[in-house]
C-alpha cells in the first residue's frame, strides 16, 4: 500500500477466521465490490503443505448450517480432508442417569451431508481460508497496524502502518473484526457490556483408546460444562478436542498436574462414555466472559465476530453465529446492489438503512444463540433440587419428543425451518 490515499468499497480490519470468511462471502455475493482485508500478523506460506501436529492445537466445531455456507463457497472439498464429522451429540448431566442425544440420521432437517457438523483444527481452517482468498480479487494486507480512524461523508478514513511506512485508506464500509477487546471499537467510541463468569476454559487435545465414532459429548458437571469433540485420527491415534470449564482457581491446580494425574482427574469427572483417555497435549486456558458490543452498526461501520459478541463456549456457537452474521451481511449488500442498480454507487455498502436492515435480520438469531450460551451453564451448575429437577425434565423432553429435539437440533445447527 503506497503513502498516497487508497480507496476501497469495504475495509475489513482483522484477518482472523471471521474477517477472512466475510471477505470470501463478499466476493461471492457482491463480486463488483472492492474488498481490502487488513491483518496485523504476517500471512505467508499458505500454499505450503499443511503439517499439523497430532496434539497441542485448537479446533472449531462447525455446525451443519455453517458447513452449508462453506459448501456454497466451494470450500467443503478442501475442508473435508481435515475435518472429523459429528454424527451424534450426546448430552449428559453428571450425577444423573438421564441424558439426551441428537443423531444425524434422525435429525435430517438439521444435517449436512449426513452430519450434524464437523470439527476442524484452526491450524488447518485458517490457511485454507487464505488459500481460497488467493483466488479472489480481495487485497490482503498483512503486517498492517490500523491507527487513527476518522468518519467522513463517504465513509471512514484509516491510518495504516506497514513496515514502518504510513498510508491512508478510505473506505465506504468499515468492518470491525479485530476480536474481543477491540482497539478499533475503543477508538470509535463503541462501548461493550461484559459478564464475567468467574470461570476458565481449559483446552487441550486428548488421545483416546478407541474410535470416537463421530460422537460429540457435552457433559455438565458441578463446576461447569465439558465438551469432548471428535478430531481426525492422526499418527495412528484416535483424538478428541477437550474444553473443560473450571471455576477460577480450579484450573491452576489442574494445569500443574502431571499428565497421568490429569488424565485420572479428567476420567473421574467426565466418565467413560468415550472410553479410556490415554494421552493429553499441552494445556491452554482463557477466562470466560460474555462480551456484547452495545452497537453493531452505525453509518459506515459494522461489527462482526468477537468484536460484536464473544460467547461462552458451552454450545460451540461463537464462530457459527459469526458465520451466519457474515453470510447475512454479504447477502443484504448483494440484494441492495441488485435492487438499486446504478444508484447503489452513490449510497454504497455503508448506507445506514442497509446496515440497519442487516441488523434487524440478525437480531432474533443472535438473541436466541447468545441467550442459550449465557443461561445453560448456570442452570446445569446449580445444586438446587428444584433446578436439578427442571433440567432433568428438559433433558427428558429432548430425549422423548421429536418436535422439541428437532427444534433444538435446527437451532444448534443454525438452520431455520
Number of C-alpha atoms within 10 A of each C-alpha: 16 11 12 10 13 14 16 16 19 27 27 26 25 28 25 21 20 24 27 23 23 29 28 26 23 23 20 17 19 20 15 13 19 18 26 22 24 25 23 18 14 10 14 10 11 16 11 9 8 13 8 14 11 19 18 16 19 17 22 19 27 25 28 28 25 24 25 20 17 21 15 12 16 12 17 15 10 16 21 14 11 22 24 26 25 28 20 21 19 16 19 23 22 17 9 9 8 14 17 19 18 22 20 21 14 14 19 16 18 29 25 19 12 17 22 31 30 26 26 25 21 17 16 21 19 18 20 18 21 23 17 17 19 13 9 15 16 20 17 19 20 18 15 24 20 22 14 13 18 12 17 12 9 17 21 21 23 21 17 22 18 16 9 9 11 17 17 21 21 23 28 25 25 27 24 25 29 26 23 18 15 19 15 21 21 11 12 13 10 16 12 18 10 13 12 10 16 12 20 23 25 20 22 22 26 25 22 19 14 14 17 23 14 22 23 29 23 22 23 25 21 17 18 22 26 24 24 22 27 30 28 20 18 13 8 7 17 21 29 30 28 23 24 26 28 24 17 15 11 13 19 14 9 18 15 11 12 9 16 12 12 17 19 14 14 16 17 10 16 23 14 10 13 19 13 15 20 18 17 21 16 13 16 17 17 12 16 21 18 18 20 20 22 12 16 18 22 15 21 23 25 24 26 26 26 22 26 25 25 23 24 24 22 24 18 18 24 22 22 24 26 24 27 20 24 24 21 18 26 22 18 20 24 20 15 17 21 11 11 13 10 10 11 15 11 10 17 22 29 25 20 17 13 19 23 16 13 21 20 9 15 16 11 11 16 17 11 12 19 20 12 17 20 20 12 17 22 16 16 24 18 16 11 11 8 10 15 17 11 14 16 20 13 14 19 14 15 22 17 11 10 13 11 13 20 19 18 15 25 21 17 22 24 22 18 11 9
